[in-house]
């Protein structure tokens, strides 16, 4: 299980490095600001605008599962393709694989936190990495919870 997570992270880093090289060589950067923060984008890139980047599950009894859906819209000027969505072993993720989002189209990433797989009691914060053909290529989503005993 740990080897799979490490392998997935290593593959993500390789993809990130390749895409960073492509972006760095494009030389056509402009700065765009959207309602929920500043996003940097080159001309002709998609932009993922999320309704929420972070979610608080509050108190969770150890062993319970909680789900949150991160909703997004492509507010850029070209097609959006999500390459990979990854998180820790205590998070299962569902996203529209191999789907192309045209400008203006929306989608969802479903994250389920399995508190029985958490490594610690008390407050936890987890990060979900969304790798897409955006600039920057990684968007971080977060959630937190406070794990308590039954």
PyMOL commands that set and color helices and strands:
alter all, ss='L'
color gray80, all
select helices_A, chain A and resi 2-26+115-117
alter helices_A, ss='H'
color red, helices_A
select strands_A, chain A and resi 29-34+37-42+48-50+54-61+65-74+80-86+91-95+100-101+106-114+122-132+138-148
alter strands_A, ss='S'
color yellow, strands_A
deselect
rebuild
show_as cartoon
